[in-house]
Amino acid sequence: MSDTNSPAAGPPRAEPRLTSLSHGGGCGCKIAPGVLGDILRRQAPMIVPPQLMVGIETADDAAVWRLDDRQALVATTDFFMPIVDDPADFGAIAATNAISDVYAMGARPLLALAIVGMPIGVLGPETIASILRGGQQACARAGIPVAGGHSIDSVEPIYGLAVIGIGHPDRIRRNRDAREGDVLVLGKGLGVGIYSAALKKDRLDAEGYRHMLGATTRLNTPGPLLAEIDEVHAITDVTGFGLLGHALELCRGAGLGASIRADAVPLLPGVRELAAAGLLTGASGRNWNSYGDEVDLDSADPLARSLLTDPQTAGGLLVSCAPDALPRVLDVFRAQGFDDAAAIGEMHAGPARVHVV
């Protein structure tokens, strides 16, 4: 057996950048909404037990199973390929993103199971272990354990979680219960996909990376607190389909239209300049091609389409609430450290379309 420390063995082989191993990073590698919808329409009808409060019927963030009059179990899974090159950061972002689906239902996470697919032989054990540690650290911040999981040898690196949560059946917030006249509030600035495009092209500076990491590892803890407000009618989180795609899910579920003011939508620092330089993801174009015919884009902002279709990873909560609840909703966000949270539009009567002004 050769001595790997001897000169004959040569220097240790450098590992490739994580983002170079994936054809799409973060939630930008989700199947385009139009394609996904076509796939789901081809599925046979399923049995729907009375305990299943939320299933696949409205593209909600998680499944919900009523245990009794006081408890409902919330279950979700989310995983993707690297959006950044640092292994621990990748793990933390992926875990934060998966846990967000529980918060978006107005519930609290209980435990997680790891989903791991790694190109063994391309990435070394320490790199893979660092990814898992990053995920464990995010779970620790959420107060939950990684209680198990499953791993495979795959061509591209994949990491994520299945997450179980708990909530009160009366406090579960679905994406179909928005009401006419509701105000729309977005909890985080947009631009994660644009940041990731800049990163892959070595155009994201250290400050931009810090903002990207701060946004994508901030747990959406306001979710269950917002669900305690009766006038908060619907909650979802903005991820791979962009703000417009997830706003359309609210519209379709409720049978209403929505208006979004492009100049009111918060953006992460420097994102507008990066977008103006053409640093966009392919997923942004796929998103628009999937649902652009359901959007009336009247904004004078030439970058509005690119910004509002930008795929978010661990994006902000999108909340539909009565106008008189808006101060309380913003107070919850602010108290949890979400200073970018802003009212961005309204729900109104009409066909399930989004009007951007």
Secondary structure, 3 states (H helix, E strand, C coil): CCCCCCHHHCCCCCCCCHHHHCCCCHHHHCCCHHHHHHHHHCCCCCCCCCCEEECCCCCCCCEEEECCCCCEEEEEEEEECCCCCCHHHHHHHHHHHHHHHHHHCCCEEEEEEEEEEECECCECHHHHHHHHHHHHHHHHHHCCCEEEEEEEECCCCEEEEEEEEEECHHHCCCCCCCCCCCEEEECCCECHHHHHHHHHCCCCCHHHHHHHHHHHCCCCCHHHHHCCCCCEEEEEECCCCHHHHHHHHHHHHHCCEEEECHHHCCECCCHHHHHHCCCCCHHHHHHHHHHHHHEEECCCCCCHHHHHCCCCCCCCEEEEECHHHHHHHHHHHHHCCCCCCEEEEEEECCCCCEEEC
